[in-house]
Amino acid sequence: PYNPTGNLEVDFAQMCLRAELNTKIEVVIRGKAQPPQSQEQGNEPSGKESKGSKKDDSKGHGRDHGKDDKHKNSYDEESSSKHKSKASLHNIHNVNVNQAQTAQNQETPAEPVEPQPTTYSVKEKFDYFKPKIEVEYDHDENKMTGREVYIRGWRLEPPIITILSSALPKCSHLTTLNLWHAGLTDETLASIASLTLLCKNLKHIHLDGNQVPGQRFSAFITPENCNVHTLSLRSCGITSVGATMLGYALFKNKGLVTLDLSNNKIGSEGAKALAMSLRLNRTLHCLILANNEIDDIGGLKLAEVLNRFPLTHDEIVQRRLLLSKKNASADDGTHLSISPHNRKHDSGSRDNRPQTSRQSIHMSPNEPKIRDKPKPKKKESKSKDDKNKKDESRSKKSSSSDSSSRPKNKKAASNRSSEKKVVQQEHEPEQIELTNPLMEPIVEENGEIYLRGNRTLIHLNLSRNKLGEESMKAFWAAVQYQSNLLNPAESHIGINTKTAPGLLRLTLQHNKVNPATSQIMKLLVAKMATRDPNYVPPPEEVKLKSQDDS
């Protein structure tokens, strides 16, 4: 069997040969924009060609002239006169053509030469459609540093996937896998999902344009596959069934940061499933649901998650279980921490302790034989003490001879231990413990327990849907609630604005509400514009703030 080396170009070719696959698929470097050439470089070859043509013309003219001298006497006077007349007519015609061309050039200016593209590279007509595996490297010279793999516009067959499943895990630099319109099926999708588990550094997966009948895209965000940070599923034909499976997987996932589901058909039922997962998910930052046929029912559920919401019966029971476990662990920790401390302090006062039942039995006056039994053991103890003393004297002599070398060894040992500690700290990654959202502070009102909404979701895109005025009001209430939580006057609540800043971008364009006539839509747009991290206030507002501060 062939052992992959990490060079995808060599590994793929060798494994195809061993599997006897007659394919013309090649592993190539992904095309990049070529740097623009200067005008001097573009004009150099034309000048060289003109010089060469002049030399060739002069050589040809000299040869023709020599031939005329050799055969000068062979021509008759009649033939010479005919040639002269034809040459004169030809010269007159050339003069007329040159004059016409110069007149046209003077009237119409020369067309400007189009510069070469800077954002894309031009390829041949049929080379673009050939099936190939495009790889983007960290360093093009080193083929062991493949960072991104692109397979676009051709069908992935099971034999190719089996080869990739053994070659890609050896690419230690691989972080992105892009399969655009690869014709995936349920079987190939499952094999690719198992492939991603083997690639430990794979973080970004793009499966746009693959309409799989089973819609089991949730296999990429299982608890085992927690390394995936970005999952793009645009135009995959996902319905409410696939969205429900994704929502159930998000409920347990603790690694996904961006989920793109634009141009699908999840509807309001799919939006409900995703909203239920966002109640307790605190890792997803970006959710794109553009063009998904979501109406007010789904919009209200998504807005409810961003605002404070009441806990269900199951969530209350789960919260109580977590609190009981926390209290039990706290009690165990205090017991373990106190017990050795008590032993140290109570070791010297053993005489003051009350006698146990065994001590009271052995010290009773009714059993004198028991007190006389340990007498023969004292001799043995004395002999042992003598041996220990001799050993101690010998050890002292040896220690006195090696006393000069001991401090150096101690220093070296301390330095080695410190170096080991530093190396361990460098290799050990920082572990961030994610607390369960059910353990967050709660608010009790009217017999219900309210939990603060999801504040880790930063970007929500709901453009090109069927949202109406009701959902806009719900989103406005959620944005107001989050802004009040982040108010410095309520800093006693203890909210971390870095990890949970709240919603910063909300896209609601091209819905049923007209932004020109709806007042709530205008308020939302104005409020979210100030919350955008890239927002730059106009100079008038800056002047007003400076005046207020002064």
N, C-alpha and C positions, 0 to 999 in steps of 0.2 A: 504493500500500500504506500501511497505517496503522502509524505508529511509536509503540510503547508509551511511556508517560511515567513509569511507576512507580506510578500510581494504579490499583490493580486494579479498583476499582468502575467507573471511567470506561473503562478499557481493555477490560474484558470486555464491557461493553455495546456499545461501538463496534465491536469485532471480531465480535461476534455479528451485528450489523446488516450489516456488510460481507460476512460469510459467508452471509447470508440464512438464519440459524437462527431458527426461530420457537420459542424457548424462553422459559419463564417463570422461569428461574433468575436469582436476584438475588445480588449481593454485599452482605452485611450485616455489621454489627458483631456480634461474638460476644456472646451474652447474659451479663451479669454480675449478681451478686446486688445487689438494690436495698437502699439503706440503710433501716433501720426508721424509721417515722414515729412521732412523739410522740403521746400521747393527746390533747393539746390540738388538734393539727392534725386528728386524726380526728373530734373532736367538733364542730369549727367548722361544717362544712357542715350537720350535723343541726340545730344551733341556728338557723342562718340560715333553713333551711326551715321551722322551727316558727314563727319570727317572721313570715315571709311568709304562712304559712297562717293565722295569727291575723289579719293585716291583711285577707286575702281574706275570711275568715269575717265579720269586722266589717263589711266593705263589703257583702257579700251580705246580711247581716242588716239593714243600713240600707236597702238597696234593697227588701227584702221588706216592711219596715215602711212605707215610703212607698207601696208598691202597696196595702197594706191600708188606708191612710188614704184613698186615692183611690176605692177601690171599696167603701168601708165601707157606704154606703147601699144598694148594690145587692144585698147578701146578705139573704136572708130569715132569720127567727128560727129556722126549722127547720134550715137548713143550718149556721147558727152553732152550734147545740146539738150537731149531729153532729160538726162539726170539733173542738169542745171535748172531747167524749167520746173521740175518737180520739187527740187530743193527750195527754189525761190517761193513757190506756192506754199510749201510746208512752213517756211519761216514766217511768211505773212500771216498764216493761220495761227501760229504760236504767239505772234506779237498781239494779235487781236484777242486771243484768249487771256493772255497775261494782263492786258489792259482792262478787260472786263472783270477779272478777279480782283485787281487792285481797286477798281471802282466800288465793288461790292464790299471789300474789306474796309474801305474808308467810310461807306455809308452805314454798315452794321458793325457794331463792336464785337470783339471776340467773346465767346461764351465762357463764363468762369468755370474753372475745373472744380468739381465737387471733392471736398476733402474726404479722407477715409473715415469710417465710423469709429467712434471712441467708446461706445457702450455695448457693442456687439461685434462679432467676427463673421465675415462673409464666407460661406462654404459653397461647394458645388451643388448643383440642383438635386442630384440623386444621393449624394453623400450624407445629406441631412437625414434622410429617411432610412438609412441602413441601420439594422439593429446593432447596438454597441453598448458597452458599459463605460460610462464616463466617470472618471475619478479626479477629484481635486486633492492635490497634495499640499502639505505644509511647505515642502521644498521639492520642486519639480525634478531636481537632480537625484534625490533620494526616494526611490519607489517604495520604501518601507514606511512612509509617513502619509498614507492615504487617509484623508480626513472626511471626505464626503463622497458618496457613491450615488450616481444618478442612472436610473433605467427608465427611459421615457419613450412611450409610443409603440412598444412592441410587446407581444404576449410572452409572459414568463411560463415556461413549461416545467413540470416536476423534475426532470433530470438536471436542468440548469439550477433549480433551487437547491437540490441536494449537493451540487458542487459548491454553491455559494454558502451553504450552511456549514461546510467544513473549511472553507477558505476565509470567510469574513471574520470569524472569531479570532483568527491569528493577527488581524490588523488592529494593533493596540491603539492607534490614533483615530480610529473610526468613531465619529460622533453623529453623523447624519446619514440617513437612508431615505432616498426619494424615489418612489415607484409611481410615476405619473402615467395613468392609462396603460397599466401593465396587464390588463385582462385577468385579474385574479379571480379565483374560484374559492369555494369553501375549503377545499383541501389545501390549495396553495397558501391561502390566508393563514390557516392553522400552522403550516410548516414555517411560514415567515415569522409568526408569533413565537414559535419555539426557537427560531434562529435569534431573535432579539434577546432572549434570555441568556444566550451564550456570549453575546457581545456586551461586556461589562461597562464599556465607556459610551455606548450608544444612547444618546439623549434626545434626538430629534427624528421623528418618523413622519413622513409625508406619504399618504396613500390617496391622493386626489384622483378622482375620475375612475375609481374601481368600484363598480356596482356589483357587490357580492350578494347573492340571494339570501344567504343566512344572516347577514349583517352582524356577525360576531366580531365586531371590532373591539369589543370590551376585553378581548384576550391580551391586548397590548398594555392595559393599565391594571392588571391584577396585582394583588399585594406582593406576589413574587417578583413582578417586573416593575419595581419601584424606581428604577433609574431613568425611565422615560420622563422627560420634562415637557416636550412639545408633541402633540398629536394633531395632525391636520387631516381632516376627512371631508374636504370640499367636493361637492358634486358626486357623492357616493350613493345617492338614492336611499338615504337612511330615513325610515319612517318612525312612527311612535314605538314600534317593537325594538328596533335597534337603539333608540334613545333611552328606552327603559333599561336595557341591558347596560348601557353606558352609565346611567345614573346609579344603578346598583353597584357597579364597579367603582365609581367615584366615591361612594359612601365609605368604602374601605381603603381607598387609595390615599397614599401620603407622599406622593412624589410629583404628580402631574401639575404643571404650572399654566400651560396654555392648551386650550381645546378649541379647535376651529371646526364648526359644523355648518358653515354657510352653504347656501344653494342646495338644501335638502328638503325633506318633507316631514319633519318631526311633528308639526302641529302643536296644539295645546296640550295634548296628552304627553307628548315627549317633553315639553317644557315643564310640566308638572313633575315628571320623574327627575329631571335635572334639578328643579328647585328643592325637592325633598332631599337630594344628596347634598345640596349646598347648606342645609341646615346645620350639619355637623362637619362639613369639609372645610379645613382651614389652610389648604395649600394651593388651591386653584386661584390664580390671579387674573387670568384673561379668559373670557368666554364669548365666542363669536357665534351668534345665531341669526345672521342676516339671511333674509329670503327663505323663511321656513314655514310660512303660512300659520303664524302664531297670532291668535286673537286675544281678546281681553281676558279670557279665562286663564290662559297661560301667563299673560303679562302680570295679572294680579298676584299669581303665585310667586313669580320671580321678585316682584316688588315687596312682597311680604317677608321674604328671606332677608332683604336688606334692612328692613325695619325690625323693631323688636316683635317677637312672636311668642305665643303661648306654647308651652310644652305639652305634648301628648301624654297619655297615660303610660305608654311603654317607655317614653323618654324619662318620665318622673321616676319610674321603677328603676331604670338603669342608673339614674343619678343617685338614688339612695344606695344602690349596691356599691357604686364607686366611692361614695362617702364612707360607707361602713368599712370597705377595704382600706381606705386611707387611714381611718381612725385605728384600725387593727394594726396596720404596719407602723403607725406612730407609737402605739403602745409597745409593740415588740422592740422598736428601736430604743425607747427609753429604758426598757428592762435590760437590754443587752449593754447599754452604755453605763448603767449604774452598777451592775453586778461586779465587774472587775474592780471598780473603784472601792466598793465596799470590802472586797476581799483584801485589798492592800492595806486599808486602814484598820481592819479588824483582825489582821494576822497577829499583831503584837498584843492584843488583849484577849488571848484565848483562855487565860486563867479565869477571867471574869465572866466567861460565858456560862450559862446554866448547863448542868450535866445532862447528857442525853440518857436514854434508857439503857443503852449498852454500858456506858460508864458507870451508871448507878448499880448495874448488876455485877460488874467485875470488882467494884470497890466495896461491895457489901462485906461485912465482917463474918458472915456465915460461910464464906468460901476462901479460906486462907491458902489452900493448895494452889489456887490460880495465881496468887501473888508470889508464890515461891517458884513458879515454873520458869520465868525468864532469867534466873541466876546463871545457868551455864552459858548463856549467850553473851555474857559480858566479856568472857575471855576471848571469844572470837572477835568481839568488837575491839578489844585492846590490841590484839595482834594486827587487826586491820588498820588501826590508828597508827601503829608503829611503821607499817609498810607505807602508809600515806605520807608520814613524816619524812621517811628516807627519800621517797620520790620527790617530795617538795624540795628537799635540800639539793638534790641533783638538778632539778629544773632551775633552781635559783642560780647555781653555778653556771649552767649553760646560758641562762639569760644574761648574767653579768658579762660573759664573754661576747655576746651578740648585741649588747645594748647600743653600741654605736651604729649598727646597721638597722635597728628597728625603726627609728623615726623616718628614715628615708623610705622604707617599705610602706609605712603607714601613709605617708604623703602620696606615694605612687598609687596605692590602693584607693585613697580618697579621690584622686584625680580620675582614675579609671571609672569609679562608681559615678562621679559627676558627669563624665562623658557619656556613659551608658544612659543615664537619666535624660540627658539632652537629646540623644539619638532616639530614645523611645518617645519623647514628647514631639519630635519632628515627624515621626512615622505615624503616630496615633492621630487620626482625624478628629476634629472637634465634633462631638455628638450633641446635637440640639434636641432636647426633649420637648415634644409637642404635647401640651396638656390637652385633655379632652374638653371640648367646648361645654359639655354639661357641667364641668366643674367651675365654670366662670360665675361671677356674681349674678344673682337673680333679683327680680323685683316681684313682689306679691301684691296683686291688686284684684279685688272682687272675687276672691277665692281661686284665682288662677296664678300660675307661676310663669313669669315672662323672662325670656332670655334675650340678651342683646343680639342684634342681628349679625349677619356675616359682614365683617369689615375688612377681610383679607381680599375680597374680590375688588380689583382695581379697575378693570376695563370690561364693560358689557356692551355688546353691539346687537341691537334689535332693529336695525334698519330694514326697509322693504318687507314689512310684515303687515298684519291687519289689526294693529293696536288702535284703540279708540281713546276717548276722553277719560274714561274710568281708569285705565291703566296709567295714563299720564298723571292723574291726581295721586295715584298710589306711589308712583316714582317720586313725585314732588315731596310727599310726606316722608318718604324714606331718606331722601337727600337732606331734608331739613333736620331729621332726627340725627343723622350721622354728623352733620355740621355742629349740632348742639353738643354732642358727646365730645367732640374735639375742641370745644370752647375752653380757653385757659381758665375761665371762672369755675369750671367743673373739673379741675385737675385732681380733686380728691377721689375721683372714680378710679383712677389708676389705669388709664388706657395708654398703651404703647403706640404712638403715632407712626413709628418706623415699621413695625411689623403689621399693624392694622390701621392704615390711614383712611380706610373707607373708599367709596367709589370716587375715582378721579376722572374717568371718561365714560360717558353714557351717550350712545349714538341711537337716535330715534327718528332719523329722517325717513321720508317716503313711506309714511304710514297713513292711516285714515285721517289723522288730525292735520289740519293746515297750519303750519307754523306762523303764517302771516296773520291769521285771525285769532288763533287760540292764545289766550293770555297765559295759561299755565305752561304752554310750550315755550313761550317767550321767557318766562321766569326760569324754566329749566335750562334753557340754552344759556341765559346770562349767568346763572349760578354755576353751571358746570364749566363755563369758560374760565371763571376765576379759580376753580379747583384744578384745572389742568396744570401739570408740572411745567409745561412750556409756555404758560400764559405770561405775556408781557403787558403790564398795565399801561394805558395811555399816559402821556405826560401830564394831562390835567389832573388825573387822580394822584399822581406822585406829588404834584405841587400842593394839593389839598392835604395829603397826609403829612407833608413836611410842615405845613402851617399849623395843623392840629398838634403836632409834637412840640413845636416851638411855643 
